[in-house]
């Protein structure tokens, strides 16, 4: 495998993992934060 191909595949895997971790963090923390900010506005 060429060096460039290995770098691109590694970058793709890191990007997907970053997206999955970010999505997981948003899903698990979005509801309490949203309800607290809505309650604070009212």
KALIN-V669151 format. One record per backbone hydrogen bond with DSSP energy under -0.5 kcal/mol. CO is the residue of the C=O (numbers start at 1). NH is the residue of the N-H. If there is no record, write none. Layout:
CO;NH, CO;NH
//
This chain:
2;6, 3;7, 4;8, 5;9, 6;10, 7;11, 8;12, 9;13, 10;14, 11;15, 12;16, 13;17, 14;18, 15;19, 16;20, 17;21, 18;22, 19;23, 20;24, 21;25, 22;26, 23;27, 24;28, 25;29, 26;30, 29;33, 30;34, 31;35, 32;36, 33;37, 34;38, 35;39, 36;40, 37;41, 38;42
//
